[in-house]
């Protein structure tokens, strides 16, 4: 944070396991560079909760893999990457850091992304709901 209200952040979201879609496996990854805004000073919340707004730009990468399969002669084969698709995106997010002890926090967050030409899924809008566990160094 540059001051009590404004800061900068980098966010990477991915699906750790591959999901199945239209005969292929896929894994999305979103990279964001965000401005961060804390509208309420810490002294009003006594440092227990901090509302947070994010907004920025980045890239969405969609990787496709062949599905894993098993054969009685060759055994089981894992899938391999066949194609990647990268798109520009705009990101907005809102969350609340709930401090449980010292600098340790839990942050439920809602993110919305507009991914340009995200034709693989028929919609350019990508919602995301998450809960993260984190630590703040110094003041929060």
VMD Tcl script that draws the C-alpha trace (Angstrom):
set ca {
  {0.00 0.00 0.00}
  {1.29 3.46 -0.89}
  {-0.81 5.07 1.84}
  {-3.88 4.20 3.98}
  {-6.18 4.01 0.93}
  {-4.27 3.23 -2.28}
  {-2.00 0.40 -3.31}
  {-0.94 -1.97 -6.06}
  {-1.19 -5.74 -6.34}
  {-0.58 -8.69 -8.62}
  {-3.01 -11.60 -8.62}
  {-2.74 -15.05 -10.25}
  {-5.73 -17.40 -10.19}
  {-5.67 -20.91 -11.62}
  {-7.52 -24.18 -11.43}
  {-5.04 -26.68 -9.99}
  {-6.68 -29.74 -11.54}
  {-7.78 -30.06 -15.15}
  {-11.51 -29.96 -15.88}
  {-13.32 -31.75 -18.72}
  {-14.95 -29.74 -21.53}
  {-16.10 -30.89 -24.99}
  {-13.85 -33.95 -25.18}
  {-10.73 -32.19 -23.90}
  {-9.32 -31.27 -20.52}
  {-8.60 -27.61 -19.82}
  {-7.04 -25.37 -17.20}
  {-7.68 -21.60 -17.02}
  {-5.16 -19.17 -15.49}
  {-5.80 -15.46 -14.92}
  {-2.98 -12.91 -14.42}
  {-3.97 -9.44 -13.11}
  {-2.17 -6.18 -12.30}
  {-4.49 -4.22 -10.03}
  {-4.93 -0.94 -8.26}
  {-6.21 -1.51 -4.70}
  {-8.48 0.85 -2.76}
  {-9.31 0.65 0.96}
  {-12.23 3.09 1.48}
  {-12.28 2.99 5.31}
  {-9.24 3.96 7.42}
  {-7.99 1.34 9.93}
  {-8.75 3.60 12.89}
  {-12.51 3.38 12.18}
  {-12.55 -0.45 12.03}
  {-9.89 -0.87 14.75}
  {-7.99 -3.04 12.27}
  {-10.49 -5.93 12.51}
  {-11.89 -5.75 8.99}
  {-10.75 -3.95 5.87}
  {-13.04 -3.61 2.82}
  {-11.02 -3.82 -0.38}
  {-11.76 -2.90 -4.00}
  {-9.50 -3.96 -6.88}
  {-9.44 -3.05 -10.54}
  {-6.96 -3.67 -13.30}
  {-5.94 -5.45 -16.46}
  {-4.18 -8.66 -17.34}
  {-4.23 -11.84 -19.37}
  {-6.37 -14.96 -19.34}
  {-4.67 -18.13 -20.54}
  {-6.63 -21.24 -21.40}
  {-4.63 -24.46 -21.84}
  {-6.12 -27.57 -23.47}
  {-4.94 -31.16 -22.90}
  {-5.86 -34.56 -24.27}
  {-7.73 -36.66 -21.70}
  {-5.86 -39.37 -19.80}
  {-6.65 -42.92 -20.88}
  {-5.81 -46.49 -19.96}
  {-5.08 -49.35 -22.36}
  {-4.58 -53.01 -21.45}
  {-1.35 -53.18 -23.46}
  {0.25 -49.76 -22.97}
  {-1.06 -49.04 -19.47}
  {-2.32 -45.63 -18.40}
  {-1.19 -42.53 -20.28}
  {-1.57 -39.01 -18.94}
  {-2.86 -36.27 -21.21}
  {-0.53 -33.86 -22.95}
  {-0.87 -30.18 -23.83}
  {-2.21 -29.55 -27.32}
  {-2.99 -25.83 -27.42}
  {-2.96 -22.58 -25.45}
  {-5.16 -19.58 -25.98}
  {-4.29 -16.19 -24.43}
  {-6.72 -13.25 -24.17}
  {-6.61 -9.68 -22.81}
  {-8.86 -9.14 -19.78}
  {-10.22 -6.43 -17.50}
  {-10.63 -7.34 -13.82}
  {-12.69 -5.95 -10.92}
  {-12.96 -7.40 -7.44}
  {-14.43 -6.66 -4.04}
  {-13.56 -8.38 -0.78}
  {-13.24 -7.93 2.96}
  {-10.12 -8.80 4.95}
  {-11.23 -10.17 8.33}
  {-8.28 -10.15 10.72}
  {-8.37 -13.12 13.11}
  {-5.10 -12.57 15.02}
  {-2.32 -10.07 14.42}
  {-1.63 -9.86 10.68}
  {-3.45 -13.13 9.80}
  {-6.64 -12.59 7.80}
  {-9.37 -14.47 5.95}
  {-10.70 -12.69 2.85}
  {-13.90 -13.68 1.07}
  {-13.87 -12.05 -2.38}
  {-15.96 -11.75 -5.54}
  {-14.13 -11.14 -8.84}
  {-15.57 -10.33 -12.24}
  {-13.55 -10.46 -15.44}
  {-14.31 -9.36 -18.95}
  {-12.13 -11.50 -21.22}
  {-11.92 -10.20 -24.80}
  {-12.97 -12.80 -27.40}
  {-13.31 -15.67 -24.90}
  {-15.09 -17.69 -27.58}
  {-14.28 -21.10 -26.07}
  {-17.05 -20.73 -23.49}
  {-19.58 -18.57 -25.32}
  {-19.34 -15.66 -22.86}
  {-16.71 -12.99 -22.25}
  {-17.86 -12.56 -18.62}
  {-16.09 -14.75 -16.03}
  {-17.28 -14.59 -12.39}
  {-15.18 -15.99 -9.53}
  {-15.89 -16.47 -5.85}
  {-13.02 -17.21 -3.48}
  {-11.87 -17.25 0.11}
  {-8.19 -16.69 0.81}
  {-6.00 -16.91 3.88}
  {-3.20 -14.37 4.14}
  {-0.82 -12.35 6.25}
  {-0.19 -8.62 6.28}
  {3.31 -7.40 7.10}
  {3.35 -4.18 9.12}
  {0.16 -2.14 9.38}
  {-3.01 -3.36 7.72}
}
mol new
graphics top color blue
foreach p $ca { graphics top sphere $p radius 0.5 }
foreach p [lrange $ca 0 end-1] q [lrange $ca 1 end] { graphics top cylinder $p $q radius 0.2 }
display resetview
